[in-house]
Amino acid sequence: MSNAEFPLAAEFPPATREQWQKLVATVLKGAPFERLTSRTYDRLPIEPLYSRKADARPVLGRAPGAAWQVSQRVEHLDPAVANEQARQDLDNGATCLAVVFAGSIGSYGYGLDASPAAIDRALEGIHPEAGIAVELDLGPQDRDAARSFAQALERRSIDPASAHVRFGFNPLGILAAEGGGTAEWEKLAAQLSANIAELRQRGFRGPFTVADGRPVHAAGGSEAQELAFALASALAYLRALETSGIALDEARRMIFFRLAADADELLTIGKFRALRRLWARVEHACGLAPEPVFVSAETAWRMMTKRDPWVNMLRATIAVFSASVGDADAVSVLPFTAALGLPDAFARRIARNTQLILLEEANLAKVADPAAGSGALEDITEKLCRAAWARFQEIEAAGGLFAALTRGLVQQEIAKVRAEREQAVALRSDILTGTSEFPDIAETPVSVLDVAPRPTSSRAAALRFEPLPRIRLAEPYERLRDASDRHLRERGSRPKIFLANLGPLAAFNARATSARNFFEAGGIEAVTNQGFVPPANQGGKAPSSDLAAMVAAFRASGARLACICSSDEVYAREAEAAARALANAGARHIYLAGKPREREPTLRNSGVKTFIYAGCDTLATLKAAHGMLGLA
């Protein structure tokens, strides 16, 4: 914005990057400036500051001012209940139904049967010809489900050409998730083309097949890996359709994309924008003028938590915001209780309203490609394009996606990133709010529907290879919390650790709070206190801790573990004596909150066994504590 447009700005001198760097240098106190640069799991640098405006490179996305489709999942095992839920969603603002079939990539334990009777009942009273969009998340029985859906519309005399249906044939995605299939790619490609030909003959317009990046995201993969997988899938489907005799210009319109949207705002926006540019490059390489391609989004499974699931609402809000700014055409929100079971009406309403508020009240759809020209967003979009294209070329050099999967190349690269993510979660450098940080071990359970998930089953397959696993990053901590819950049910109390808070509140409060968060992330209840300072010393400059009172409190707590908490100054005077006192009082294992630095040998000699601090292996420490408490 120029000074002429905003006269008040003329009263202030323009700020420069050099001025900003000078101010930052005073805060860094000699540390290198590069310390402020972070890196993604694709090793892409994210700078702390970008220029105010970059050269805008608009993407071919939604039409200016057009709303994205508010999609709601149809996944209940009972088709009558699924129908009731779907109709309620449509009556209350949803504009699209994501029909999830059993065994599909997006069926997190639930989903409809592919039988004609089930689909007929689930679609009763729903009119895809009247502006309601339907997106099918097909499973291994994709042909049966698609045919049953088509026949259900025909029985109701609905003109297929007027129905807004996105058929989700995705053989490569299913293969990757299941780790095998019934045939080689040549046969699967011919089946795909035959299925699409049948639907076209019936009069459906498509799109018919989806290039889905969710298996990579759910397996812990990076943004560039997800983009490369989706791009390689789309190209394989494009080739299959061309081989069947369909012109490229027509074949490309039969393909749409689906990506996961998570709570990393910058990377999610960049990923969705990068996908459109990457596909435009493929179109250009095919001799086609690029056209907007339909891109669906689903909030990410791997970011969902069972513990403190209310935080999932915040994660979903960020994900929807990011997908919409990235120009997604349709968005589906996993209800905040999805990791716990089949969501009830309240959870479904929150999922729906998360979108409606951003769409109708925040008016996010009113601005066309709002990220265009942003220094940070243009930069990450371009970097993701380059990184994803390089990975895409590696897949193509291996003979295409099917060959890369059968040889394990895709799985190996994703496994490396997954291991890095899991390590970052264990170290709490990647924080899971409500799970690994700020846990609430006394949380009130939320309700889900009393419906058991479908039992998992494996298909007979002529071809087997390593599947892409589906993970949630919170699962290791959740297993520890589950063990704590069992202890509570069986013995009437949780496993405990005593916080030996030394000195006055100002000395121990920060580390005691950190220690409580640390241990309760593993379900170990922290027995805390107001510190152990003799009354006569309460106002002194350097009060000594009342070790006798500390020992008495430890014995009364019933805990077998203890953690000393205070400031470095207090540690220098009293930590060794406190550790010896706790050891003599029967503490099985003594922790100290903070880095020991040069005092580590003397602290260990006095009885301190483990030091907890930001960056230590939280998960390994908690697992070891569970072992000592007999919870393993």
BAZA-838695 format. One record per residue: x, y, z of N, C-alpha, C in turn. Coordinates in steps of 0.1 Angstrom, whole numbers, plus 2048, in hexadecimal, padded with zeros to 3 digits. Example, Ala and Ser with C-alpha at 12.3 -4.5 7.8 and 13.67 -1.06 7.14 Angstrom:
BEGIN
8847C784E87B7D384E8847DF84E/8807EA8478897F584788180084F/
This chain:
BEGIN
8097F480080080080080980C800/8078157F780F8217F680B82C800/81483680281184180B805849806/8038497F87F88517F37EB84A7F6/7EB83D7F77DF8367FB7DC83680A/7E78388117E68378207EE843825/7E984F8257F185B8297F885A836/7F28538407F885384D80684D84D/80884384381583D84282084683E/81D85283882785B83482E862840/82886184B82D86885783885F85E/83A85385984484A85E84F847854/85B84685786684384D86483484A/86883083E86682283A870819842/86B80E84687480484E87C7FC844/8887F98478917F183E8947E4845/8997DB83C89D7CE8418A97CF84A/8B27D88478BE7DA84F8BA7DF85D/8B07E785F8AC7EC86C8A77E0874/89F7D786D8997CC8748A57C2878/8AF7C086F8BA7B78738C27BD87F/8C37CA87F8CA7D088B8C37CD898/8B67CF8988AE7CC8A48AF7BD8A8/8AE7B489E8AF7A68A08BC7A28A6/8C77A88A18D47A58A68D67A88B5/8CF7B28BA8D07B48C88C97A98D0/8BF7A38CB8B87998D28C078C8D1/8C67898C58CE77D8C38DA77C8CC/8DF7888D08EB7898D88F77818D3/8FA7828C690577C8C190276F8BA/8F77698BC8F375D8B58F17608A6/8F475689D8F375988F8E575B88B/8E37648818D676887C8CF75C876/8D77528718D174686B8C973E875/8CB7418818C373A88C8B473C88B/8B07478848A274A88389C744877/8A473D86F89F73686389B728866/88F72486488A71786688A70F859/88970285A8896F984E87E6EF84F/8776ED84486D6E38438736D5842/86A6CB84286F6BD8418746BA833/8726C48298786C381C8856CA81B/88A6CF8278966D78288946E5821/8886EA8208866F781A887701825/89070C82389171682D88571F82E/88172383A87772D83C87D739843/87E74483D88574F84287D75684D/88375E85687B76586087477185B/87977685087378284A87478283B/869786834869787826866795822/8697988158657A58108567A7811/8517B38128437B581483B7B0808/8417B17FC8397AD7F08427A57E7/83D79A7E28457927D883D7947CB/84478F7C083E78F7B38327857B4/82678A7B281A7817B381A7777A7/81876B7AA8167607A08097597A3/7FE75F79E7F17597A17F074A79D/7E87437A47E67357A07D873479A/7D77297927CA72678B7C171F795/7BA72679D7B27207A77A37247A6/79C7257B278E7287B278C7357AB/7807367A577C74379F77C74E7AA/77F75A7A677F7657B07727667B7/7727667C47667687CC75E75B7CE/7627507C775A7447C875D73D7D5/7537387DC7547307E87597227E6/76171D7EF76570F7EE7597077F3/7596FA7EF74E6F17F37506ED801/7466EE80A7466EA8187426DB818/74C6D381A74A6C48187486BE826/73E6B582773D6AD83473D69E831/74469783A74668983873968183A/73767783272C66D833733660835/73465B84273C64F84573664684E/72A64885372463F85D721632857/72362785F72261A85A713617856/70A61D85D6FC61B85B6F7625850/6F46218446F062B83A6E563483D/6DB62F8466D063784A6D5643853/6DE64085C6E364B8646EC65485C/6F464E8536FC65684A6F4660842/6E865B83D6DF6648366D966F83E/6D666C84B6D16768546DB681857/6E767C8596F268685C6F568F84F/6F56898446F86908376ED69B835/6E16978376D66A18346D66AC83F/6DA6A984B6DB6B38556E66BD851/6F16B784C6FD6C08486F96C983D/6F26C48336ED6CC8276E36D682C/6DB6D38356D16DD83A6D86E8842/6E46E68466EB6F084F6F86F5849/6F86F683C7036FD83670D6F582D/70E6E882E7176E18267126E1817/71C6E280E7196E280071F6D67F9/7256CD80072B6C17FA72B6B6804/72A6AA7FF72B69E807737696803/73F69280C74B68A80A74667C80E/74267380473D66680774965D809/74B658815757650818753641819/75A63981175762B810761623818/75D61881D76560F82677260C81E/77D60D82578A609820790614817/78A62081679062A80E79B631816/7A363A80F7AE6408167A9649821/79D64F81F79765882978E651833/78D64483378463D83D78C63A849/78B64285379364086078B637869/78962B86478262086C77361E869/76E62786076062785D75E62784E/75262A84A74F62C83C743623837/73D62782C731620827735613820/72C60A81F72E5FE81672C603808/7325FB7FF7305FE7F17245F87EA/71B5F27F270F5EB7ED7055F57E8/6FD5F27DD6F35FB7D86E95FF7E3/6E55F57EC6DB5F87F66E0603800/6ED6028046F360C80D6F4619807/6F861A7FA6F96277F36EC62D7F1/6E26257ED6D462A7EB6CF6307F7/6D162A8026CB62F80F6D363B813/6E063C8126E86478166E565480E/6E16528016DE65D7F86CF6617F8/6C765B8006B965E7FF6B666C802/6AF6737F96AB6817FB6B668B7F9/6C16867F36CD68F7F06CD6917E1/6CF69D7DC6CE6A07CE6DB6A67C9/6E469D7C36F06A27BD6EE6AB7B1/6E26AA7AB6DF6B279F6DA6C07A3/6D86C37B06D36D07B46DD6D97BA/6EA6D77B66F46E07BB6FC6DA7C6/6F96CE7CB7006C87D670B6BF7D0/7176C27D47236BA7CE7256AE7D7/7296A37D072C6977D773A6927D3/74368F7DD75068A7DA75167C7E0/7556737D87566657DD7646627E1/76665D7ED7736587F27726497F1/7766437E57746357E277F62C7E8/77B6207EC7846167F278860C7E7/78C6007EC7905F67E37855F17DA/7795F27DF76D5EE7D67685FA7CE/7726017C876E60E7C276560C7B6/7666027AE75D6007A374F5FD7A7/74D5F57B17405F27B77395FE7BC/7416067C473B6127CA73761C7C0/74061E7B673D6287AC7316247A4/7306177A07256127987186137A0/71960F7AD70D6107B670861E7B7/7116277B870D6357B970763A7AD/70C6377A170663A7946F8635793/6F76287976EA6217956E062879F/6E462C7AB6DB6327B46D563F7AE/6DD6477A76D86537A16CF650795/6D264678E6CA6427836BC63D787/6BC6367926AF6317976A663D79C/6AC64879F6A56547A36A365E797/6A665978B6A466177F6AC66E77F/6B866E7856C067A7866C967977A/6CA6847726D26857666E168576B/6E967B7676F767B76C6FE688768/6FB68E75C70269A7587006A6761/6F46A57686F16B07716F66AE77F/6FC6A278270069F79070F6A4792/7116AB79D71E6B07A07266A57A8/72C69C7A17326907A874168F7A4/74968E7AE75768B7AC75A67D7B0/75B6747A675F6667A976D6667AD/77165E7B777E65E7BC7866527B9/78664D7AD78E6427AA79D6457AD/7A363D7B47B16407B87B96337BB/7BB62B7B17C261E7B37D061F7B8/7D76297B47E562A7B97E562E7C8/7DC6377CC7DB63B7DA7D762F7E3/7CE6277DE7CA61B7E67D56117E7/7DC60F7DC7E86067DC7F260B7E6/7F56187E67FF61D7EF7FB61B7FE/7EF61D8017EA61C80E7E960D813/7E560480A7E45F680D7F15EE80C/7FA5F38048065EC8028055E07F9/7FD5E27EF7FB5D77E57EE5D87DE/7ED5CF7D47E15CF7CC7DF5C27C5/7D55C17BD7D15B57B67D75B37A9/7DE5BE7A47E35BD7967EE5C7794/7F55C67897FF5D07857F85DC780/8005E777E7FA5F477A7F45F376D/7F95EC7637F35EC7567E45E8757/7E25DD75F7D45D87607CC5E2768/7D15E87737CA5F177B7C65FE773/7D060276B7CD60E7627C260B758/7C25FF7537B75FC74A7A95FB751/7A95F675D79D5F6765798604768/7A260C76C79E61A76E797621762/79D61F75779862574A78A61F747/78861274A77B60B747771611751/77461375D76B618767766626763/77062E75F76C63C75B76463B74E/76763374576063273875162E73B/74F62574574262174873A62D74E/74063575773964075D73664B752/74064D74973E65773E732652735/73264573372764072A719642731/71964273E70D644746709653746/71265C74270F66A74171667374B/71E66D75472567675E73067E758/73168A75E73B693759749692760/74968C76C75668C77375869877B/76469A78177069177F76E683785/77767A78077566C78478066678C/78C66B78B79766679279E67179A/7A366D7A67A96777AF7B86737B1/7C067D7B17CE67C7B57CF6817C3/7D16777CC7CF67A7DB7DC67A7E2/7E06857E87EC6857F07EB6817FE/7DF67E8037DD67B8117E566F816/7E666480E7EE6598147FC65D818/80266681081066B814810673820/80667C82180568582D80267D839/7F96738397F666B844801662848/80A65F83F81665784282165F848/81F66C84A82A67584F83267B845/82F67B83883768082E83868F82E/8416958268426A38258396A981A/8386B681A8306BD8108346BA802/8416BA7FF8466B77F28436A97EE/8446A07F78416927F48326907F1/82A6977F981B6967F681869B7E8/81E6A67E581B6AC7D88206A37CD/82C69E7CE8326957C482A6897C2/8256837CD81C6777CC80F67A7C5/8096857C87FD6897C17FF68C7B3/80A6937B080D6967A281068979A/8186807A081B67379980E66B797/80566B7A17F866479F7F066A793/7EF6777937E867E7887ED67B77B/7FB67B77A80167876D7FE66A768/7FF6607727FC65276F7EE65176A/7E46587707D665776C7D465D75E/7DB66875C7DA66F74F7DF666744/7EA65F7467F065673C7E664A73A/7E06457457D763A7437CB63E73B/7C664A73D7BA64F7357BE651727/7CA6577257CE6597177D064C710/7D56427177D76357107CA62E70C/7C06327147B262C7117AB633705/7B263E7007AD6446F47A66526F7/7A86577037A26647077AD66F704/7A96796FD7B26846FA7B768B707/7C368F7087C96957147C16A1719/7BC6A97107B46B57147A86B171B/7A26A67187966A171F79A69972B/7A569172A7A96897357AC691742/7B369C7407B76A474C7AB6A9754/7A06AB74D7946B075478D6A575C/79269875A78C68D76279368B76F/79E6937727A669177D7A469D787/7A369A7947A46A479E7AE6A07A9/7B16A97B17BB6A77BC7B56A87CA/7BB6A17D37B76A27E17C46A27EA/7C56AC7F27D16AD7FB7CC6AF80A/7D56AC8137D36AE8217D66BC825/7CE6C282D7D16D08337D46CE842/7DF6D38467E26D28557E46DF85B/7E96DF8677E96EC86F7F66F486D/7FE6F086380A6F885F805701854/80170D8587FB71784F80371A843/80F71E84581872283A81A717830/81D70B83581F70082B8136FB825/8076FB82C7FB6F68257F770081A/7F870D81D7F47168127FE714806/80B7138098147127FE8127057F7/80F6FA7FE80D6ED7F78016ED7ED/7F66F37F27EA6F37E97ED6FC7DD/7F47077DF7F77107D38017097CA/80B7027D08156FC7C880F6F17BF/8056EA7C47FF6DF7BC7F96E47AF/7F36EF7B07ED6F57A37F86F9799/8036FE79E80D7027958146F678F/8166EB79881C6DF7938136D8788/8066D878A7FE6D17817FD6DA774/7FE6E77757FE6EF76980B6EC761/8166E97688226E67618216D9759/81A6CF75F8176C275980F6C574C/8046CD74E7FB6D07428036D6737/80C6E073B8146E773181D6DD72A/8236D373182C6C972B8246C0722/8176BF72480F6B771B80A6BF70F/80E6CB70E8096D37037FC6D9705/7F76DA7127EA6DF7157EB6ED71C/7E26F67197E17027207DB6FF72E/7E27037397DE7007467D0705749/7C86FD7517BB7007557BA6FE764/7B170576B7AF70277A7AB6F377C/7B16ED7857AE6DF7897A76DF796/79E6D67987966D57A579F6CF7B0/7A06D67BB7A86D17C67A06D07D3/79F6C47D97986C27E57A26C27F1/79D6C67FC7A66C580879E6BE813/7A66B681B7A16B08277AA6B3833/7A56B883E7AE6BA8497B56AE84D/7C16AF8527CB6A48537C869B85E/7C968E85B7C76838657D368386F/7DF68586A7EB6838737EB68E87E/7E569987C7E56A38877DB6A2891/7D16988907C66968997CB6908A6/7C56938B17C968E8BE7BD6888C5/7BF67E8CD7B56798D67B46818E3/7BF6858E77C068C8F47BE69B8F2/7B66A18FB7B26AF8F97AD6B28EB/7A36AA8E679F6AB8D879A6B98D4/7966C18DE7916CE8DB79B6D68D3/7A86D48D57B36DB8CE7B26D88BF/7AC6CC8BB7AA6C98AD7A16D38A6/7996DA8AD7916E48A779A6EF8A2/7A46F38AA7AD6FE8A67B56F989A/7BA6ED89B7C26E78907BA6E8883/7AD6E38847A56E38787A26F1872/7A06FB87B79E7088777AA70E86F/7B670B8747C271086D7C370885F/7C06FB85F7C06F48537B76F9848/7AA6FB84D7A07008437A470E83E/7A97178477AE7248437B9722838/7C271A83B7CE7188327C9712824/7C17088257BC7028187B470C810/7AC7158167A471E80F7AD729809/7B772E8117C073880B7C9732800/7CB7258017D271E7F67CA71A7EA/7BD71F7EB7B471D7E07AE70F7DE/7AB7087E97A56FB7E87966FE7E3/7916F47DB7846F57D57796EF7DE/77D6E67E77746DF7F077D6DB7FC/7766DC80877D6D98157756D081D/77B6C68227746BD82C77B6BD839/7746BF84477A6C08517786B3859/7836AD85E7816A286777C6A7874/7706A287976B6A78867766A5891/7756AD89B7806AE8A57816A18AD/7776998AD77768C8B477A6808AB/77E68389F78067889578A66D89A/7946718A179E6678A679965E8B1/78E6628B778865A8C277D6518BE/7776548B276C64B8AE7636538A4/75764D8A174E65389774866089D/74A66C89774667889D73767989F/7326808A97246828AC72068F8A5/7136938A770D69E8A07156AB8A4/7196AD8B17206B98B572D6BA8AD/7356AF8AD7426B08A67406B3897/7366AD8917336B088372F6BE881/7286C488A7236D288972F6DB88A/7386D88937446E089574D6E0888/74E6D48827566D28767506DB86B/7436DA86A73C6E285F73D6F1862/73B6F586E73B703871749709871/75370187376170687176270C863/75D70685975E70B84C75471784A/74871584E73E72084C74272D852/74872D85D74C73A86475774085B/76173885776C73E84F767742841/75C73B83C75773F82F74E74A82F/74474A83973975483973C760842/74475E84C74776985575576F853/75F76785176C76C84E76D77083F/76476B83676476E82877176B821/77775F82578475B81F783759810/77875680B7777537FD77575F7F4/77476B7FA7727777F377E77C7EB/78A7777EF79677C7E979C7717E1/79F7747D47A476A7CB7B37697CE/7B875D7D07C675A7D37CC7647DC/7C77647E97CC76E7F27DB76D7F5/7E17627F27F07607F57F87677EB/7F376A7DF7FB7707D480277D7D9/80F77D7D68167897DA81C7897E8/8197807F081E77F7FD82D7797FC/83678080284477C80184676D806/84076B81284275E81883B753810/82F75580C82774B80682B7487F7/82F7537F08347517E38417497E4/84974C7EE8567457EF8547367F2/84C7337FC84A7257FF84371D7F4/83A7247ED83371E7E183E71A7D7/8467237D48517207CA85A7157CE/85E7167DB86770B7E08616FE7E0/8546FD7E484D6F07E384C6EB7D5/8496F47CC8486F07BE8556E97B9/8616EF7BC86D6EA7B88706DC7BF/86E6DC7CC8716D07D48686C47CF/85B6C77CD8516BD7C98546B87BB/8586C17B285B6BD7A48676B47A4/8716B77AC87D6AE7AD8796A07B1/87169F7BB86C6927C086368B7B6/85B6937AF85368E7A485B688799/86668F79686F68A78B87667D790/87967B79D87F66F7A28756637A0/8686667A385E65C7A185D658792/85D66278A85C65F77B868657776/87465B77C88065477888064577C/87864278787763478B86D62C783/86763377A85D62C77284F62F775/84D63A77D83F63E78083C63A78E/83063E79382D63C7A182B62D7A5/82562679C82361879F8306117A1/83961379884760D79984E6127A6/84D61F7A98546247B484E61E7C1/84161B7C283B6157CD83F6077CF/83F5FF7C48425F17C58515EF7C9/85A5F87C58685F87C986A5FE7D7/8606047DD8626097EA8686177EB/86A61D7DF87262A7DF86A6357E6/85D6367E38556407E985463E7F8/8526317FC85062E80B85D631812/86862E80C875631813877640816/87464880C87665680E86C65C819/86065781885665C82285A657830/85F64B83186364683E86D64E845/87765483D88165C84287B669849/87166F84286B67B847862678853/85B66C85285366885D85B66686A/86766086987065F87487466C87A/87767687187B68387686F68A87D/86368887885768E87F85568888C/85667A88D85467489A85F6778A4/86B67989F87667E8A887368C8AD/86E6958A486B6A28A885F6A38B2/85669A8B184B6998BA8506948C8/85968A8C785F6848D486768F8DB/86E6988D48766A28DA86D6AF8DD/8616AE8D98586BA8DA85D6C68D3/8656C58C98686D08C085C6D28B7/8546C88B48476C98AE83D6C68B9/8366D18BD82D6D08C881F6CC8C5/81A6C38CC80C6BF8CB8046C58D7/7FE6D08D57F76D78E07EC6CE8E6/7EC6CC8F37E26C48F97E76B58FB/7F16B28F47F66A48F58056A48FA/80E6A98F281C6AA8F781F6B68FF/8166C08FE8186CD90580A6D190A/80A6D69167FE6DB91D7F36D091E/7F76C49227ED6B99237E46BB92F/7D86B592E7CE6B69397CB6A793C/7D16A29477CF69494A7C1691951/7BB69C9547AD69B95A7A369F951/7A569F94479C6A493A78F69B93A/7846A293777769C936776695929/77268892877168191B766688913/76868890575E68C8FC7576818F7/74B6838F17426788ED7446768DE/7436698DA7426658CC73765B8CB/7336588BF72864E8BD72D6408C1/7246398C772762B8CB7266228BF/72F6238B773061B8AA73E6158A9/7406088A974D6028A875260489A/75F60789976560888B7655FB884/7665FC8777665EF86F7745E8872/7735DB8737805D48747885D5868/7955D686A79E5D785F7A05CA858/7A15CA84B7A35BD8447AC5C0838/7B35B68357BD5B88297B75AF81E/7B95B58127B45AE8067BF5A5801/7BB59A7FA7C45917F47CB5997E8/7D85997E87DF5A17DE7E95997D7/7EA59B7CA7F45947C280259C7C4/8015A87C880D5B17C980E5B77D6/8195B57DD81B5BB7EB8275C37EC/8265CF7F28325D77F582F5DF802/8385E78068375EE81382C5F8812/8215F881B81760281A81B60F820/81461981D81662682480D626831/81462683C80C62684980363284B/7F96318537F163D8567F363F865/7F964B8687FD64D8767F665A87B/7F565C8887F366888E7FF66B897/80467789681067B89D80F67A8AC/80367B8B280167B8C080066D8C6/8006628BE7FE6558C38086508CD/8156538CC81E64E8D781A6548E5/8176608E58136668F28056618F7/7FC65E8ED7EF6598F17F064B8F7/7FA6438F27FC6368F8800637907/80864190A80C643918801647920/7F965091B7ED6559227E3649924/7E264091A7D963591C7DD62C927/7EA62A9297F06229337ED628941/7EE6369417EA63D94E7DB63B951/7D363C9477C563A9497C262C94F/7C962294A7C761494F7CB61395E/7D661A9617DB61A96F7D0621978/7CA62B9737C063297B7B462997D/7AF6229727A46199747A760E97D/7B360897C7B65FC9847BA5FF992/7C060A9957C560D9A27C06199A9/7B76219A27B162C9A87B96399A8/7C56399A27CD6459A17D6644995/7DB64F9917E564F9867F364D98B/7FC64998380A64998680F657989/81865999381B66799782A669997/82D67699783A67B9998396879A2/8426889AC8426939B584B69E9B0/8466AA9B084E6B69AC8556BC9B9/8626BB9BA8696C09C586C6CF9C2/8636D89C58656E69C186E6ED9CC/8796F19C88836F79D28827069D1/88270D9DD88271B9DD8757229DC/87472F9D98687369D88617349CA/8557389C984D7369BD85573B9B0/85A7479B186174D9A686D7449A1/87373D9AA87E7349A687A72899F/86F7219A386C71499E860714994/85871E99484B71D98D84D71A97E/85672097785771D96885B70F966/86570A96D8696FC96B85F6F2971/8586F597B84E6EC9808436EA977/83F6F69708346F59668386ED95A/8456EF95684A6E794B84B6D894E/84F6D595A8506C795E8436C195F/8396C896482B6C39658266BF957/8286C994E8246C694082B6BA93A/8386B993D8406AE93883B6A193C/83969F94983569194E82668E94C/81E69894C81069694A80D69393B/816697932815693924815684923/81C67D92D81C66E92D812668937/80967093C7FF66B94680466A954/81066F95781666E96481267B96C/80967997680468597D80F68B985/81069998481A6A098B8146A5998/81A6A19A48166A59B181E6B19B4/8186BD9B38206C99B581D6D09C2/8236DB9C58226E29D28266F19D0/8266F89DB82A7069DB8387099DE/8406FE9DE84F7009E18526FE9F0/85E6FA9F38626F7A0086C701A05/86770CA0B86F716A1186B718A20/875717A29871719A3786B726A3A/861727A4285A734A4486373FA48/86E73DA50877747A5487F74DA48/880746A3D88874AA3287F750A27/872751A2886A754A1D86E761A16/87376BA1E876778A1888477AA15/88D770A1789B771A1589F772A06/8AB777A048B07789F68B376A9F0/8B87619F98BC7549F48B77499FE/8AA7479FF8A573EA098A9730A06/8AC728A108AF71AA0E8A2712A0E/8A2707A078966FFA068946F6A13/8886F4A178856EBA228856DDA1E/8906D6A1E8916C9A198896BFA21/8886C1A2E8806B8A368716B8A32/86C6C4A2F85E6C5A2B85D6BFA1D/8676C1A158666BBA078666ABA08/86E6A6A1186E697A12861692A17/85B699A2184E695A27843696A1C/8446A0A1483A6A2A0983B6979FF/8486939FC84A6889F284467B9F7/847678A0484266CA0983366BA0A/82D677A0C81E677A0D8186779FF/81F67A9F581967A9E781666C9E2/81D6629E681C6559E18236539D4/82B65D9D083265C9C383F6549C5/84464E9BB8516479BB85B64E9B3/8576589AB8606609A386066E9A8/86B6759A686B6839AB87368C9A1/86F69899F8766A19968796AE99E/8856B299E8896BE9A58876CA99B/8816D59A087E6E09988826ED99F/88A6F599888D70299D89670A993/89C7159988A471D98F8B3717990/8BB71B9868C97179868D071C993/8CC7289988D272D9A48CF7249B0/8C37209B18BF7179BC8C670A9BB/8C67059AE8CD6F89AC8DB6F89B1/8E27039AE8F07049B28F27029C1/8E87079C98E97069D78E36F99DD/8D86F49D78D06EA9DE8CD6DE9D7/8CF6DD9CA8CA6D19C28D06C49C7/8DD6C59CA8E46B89CE8DE6B39DC/8DD6BC9E58D76B89F28C96B39F0/8C16B99E88B36B59E68B36A79DF/8BC6A59D58BC6989CF8BF68D9D9/8C968F9E18CD6859EB8C26839F5/8BB68D9F98B068CA028A46839FC/8A16869EF89767E9E889B6709E7/8A866D9E38AC6609E28AC6589EF/8AF65F9FA8AE658A078A0656A0B/89765EA0588965CA09882652A00/88964C9F78846419EF8806449E1/8846509DC8806539CE8876499C5/8806439BC8866389B488E63F9A8/88964A9A489065199988E66099B/89966799A89967699C89C67D98F/89468698B89668F98089969D984/89F6A597C8A16B397E89D6BB972/8946C597488F6CD96989A6D8965/89F6D69598A96E09548B66D9950/8BE6DF9488CA6DA9438D56DA94F/8DC6D09518E66CF95C8F26D895A/8F66D994D9026E094990E6DA951/9176E39579236DE95D9216D696A/9156D796F9126D197C90D6C297B/90D6BE96F9076B096D90E6A5975/91C6A497592269A97D91E69A98C/91E6A599291B6A69A090C6A39A3/9036A89998F56A599B8F269699A/8F96909908F768198F8FC67A99B/90767E9A090D6779AC9036799B8/8FC6839B88F26869C48E567E9C2/8E36789B68D76709B48CE6749A9/8D167F9A28C96839968CC67A98B/8C26749858C466A97A8C166F96C/8B767896B8B367D95E8B068C95F/8B46939548B16A19538A76A4948/89D6AC94B8926AE9418936BD93D/8926C09308946CE92B88E6CE91D/88C6DA9188876DC90B8926D6901/88D6CD8F98966C68EF89A6B88F3/8986B490089B6A790389169D8FD/8946908FD88B6868F8880683902/87568B90086A68A90A86467C909/8626778FE85B66A8FC86365F902/87065F900878654905879655914/87966191A87A66392886D65F92F/86166292885565E92E85364E92D/85764892285663A92185F63392C/86B63992E87363393986C634947/86664094985E642955853638957/84C63594C84162B94C84761D950/85361A94A85960D94D85C60C95C/861617962864617970858616979/84D61B97484061A97B83860E979/83D6059708365F996D82B5FA964/82B60595B820607952823602944/82F5FE9418325FA9348295EE92F/
